[in-house]
């Protein structure tokens, strides 16, 4: 993998240290395991609507080429592959990719993993029906450059789903103070509040790349039951869906 200017070395080093814990549902990535069920349903429904599929079928995403950017250990990649999609999981941490490959092989899932980055893929001219950009944008070094590369990866008529944290006082208290320092749900240093993008900021970057936002939804968490839900409130965690309207 060549040099890539959106990669934050400190962020990559942080996740390198945690890589062995990706598939431990009670380890430091337990929130992602809980969140995965919620976001998978949302992704399935949004992509099914976009591509005229029935979300109630066993494999509603069959035949769709899907990129999972910042795939980590493959938690979301495997789940989307289970819906029938042809998944390409990419991460800038090589150790994450090796762990993801071993886990998918153990389950017999044909997920293709690669140690690479959005800019490397864009440079190669890769395009996908859908790009999943989940919990990544708050960790990159150069957000405008990164998003410019991401929008190039969505084929005409395709879609992108982004999940991230909002830069608000509520997110500072909830996602950092409470989650990392009080409840210890996440390792300290997982997030940096100043890097959380506001929805309007992401929408502007998507617009620059020729994409249009078609859906917005907040993600809430019950701090006592440790479960996630969709909500209209986008002040802490949220998801955006954008389309490339230039159909072939």
QUIPE-V768374 format. One record per run of one state. SS is the DSSP state (hx for helix, st for strand, lp for the rest). FROM is the first residue (numbers start at 1). TO is the last residue. If there is no record, write none. Layout:
SS;FROM;TO
SS;FROM;TO
This chain:
lp;1;8
hx;9;21
lp;22;29
hx;30;50
lp;51;64
st;65;69
lp;70;74
hx;75;81
lp;82;85
st;86;91
lp;92;93
hx;94;107
lp;108;111
st;112;115
lp;116;117
hx;118;124
lp;125;127
st;128;134
lp;135;136
hx;137;139
lp;140;142
hx;143;152
lp;153;153
st;154;165
lp;166;168
hx;169;182
lp;183;192
hx;193;195
lp;196;198
hx;199;208
lp;209;210
st;211;222
lp;223;226
st;227;231
lp;232;236
st;237;244
lp;245;248
